[in-house]
Amino acid sequence: MNKGQQNKHIPGTNEYKIASEAGLNKSTLSVSADSLLSKLGTGQQVGNAPVGTPGSKERINYGQPIGNYIDPQTGVSTPTTNGIVHYGKNGVHIVPARPSEK
């Protein structure tokens, strides 16, 4: 787990505060990031990099709300069950993603 990257999505952390002050509206995680790790490798590959390699991304539907997706265009916050896992050389971090269309 890359704590520095993950904390940008956890309200109350210094990293989240810095991102907010910089005008970045980050999607917020409402569950423990560690509780989501068991689903790694079960989602859809995003982009061309194989899942698990640094720089790769994976979309996972966790089946229950994990946080709020903040639309970068409108700033509207929506509860979501989806997350994008970002794989990096220093670990992973999970970002709440756009909810699935009903």
N, C-alpha and C positions, 0 to 999 in steps of 0.2 A: 504494500500500500504506500503510495506516495502522499504522505500527510500534507505537505505544503500545497500540492495541487488540490487534494481532496478538501482541505479546510476552506478553500475559496467558496465552497458550496454548503458550508455549515454556519448558519447564523450564530453570532456570538464569538466566533474566532477572530483573531487579529487579521488573518489573511482575508476573511470575508469583509471585514471593516475596511481594509485598505482597498479592496476591489470596489466596494460600494462608493468610497470617497473618490475613486478615480472615475466614477460615473458608469461602472460596469454593473449591470443588473444580472447577477448570476442566478441560475436555477438553484433551488435550495433542497437539500436532502433532509428528510424528516425521520429517517431511521438510521441505525448504526451502519456505516459503510462496511464494517467487518461482517455484518450479518448478510450482506449481499454477495460476498466472495464465493460462496458455495455454488453459485450459478455460472461462474466464469466458464467460457467454452461451450455454453448451451444455446447461444443466441445466433444472430445473423451477422456475417461479416459485412463491414462497411468499408468501401474502398477496395484497393487491390492488395494491400499487405495481408499476409496470412495471419489469422487471429493468434494472438500471443506473442507476436514479434514486436519489438519497439516500433512505434509509429502506427501500429494497427488499431482498429476500433471494432467494437462489437455491439450490436443492439440487442438488448435482452428485455423481454416482458416478464416482470417479476410476479405478475398475477395479483398483486396487492399494491396499494399506494406506497411509493417510496419517497415522495416529496412533491415539489411544485416546479413545473416547467414555466419559465418566464419567456414569453415571446419577445425576441429582440426588436421586432418592429413596433409592437404596440405597448410592451411593458406589462401585458395582462398575465397574471399568475393563474395557472390551471393545475389541479392535482393530476399526477400521472403515475402509471404503473411501469412505465418504460424508462430504461436507463441506457446510456452509451458508456461502455467501458473503454477508456483510453489506456492503451498499453505503452509504457515508456521504459527506457533503460533503468530508471530508478523505481520502477513499480507501476501499479495501476491506480487510476482514480475513476470514480463513477459519477456521471453527471445525469441528473434527471432530464429526460428527453420528451419531445413533443408527444402528447397522448395519441393513442391509436384512434383513428376515425371510427365512430360507432356504426 
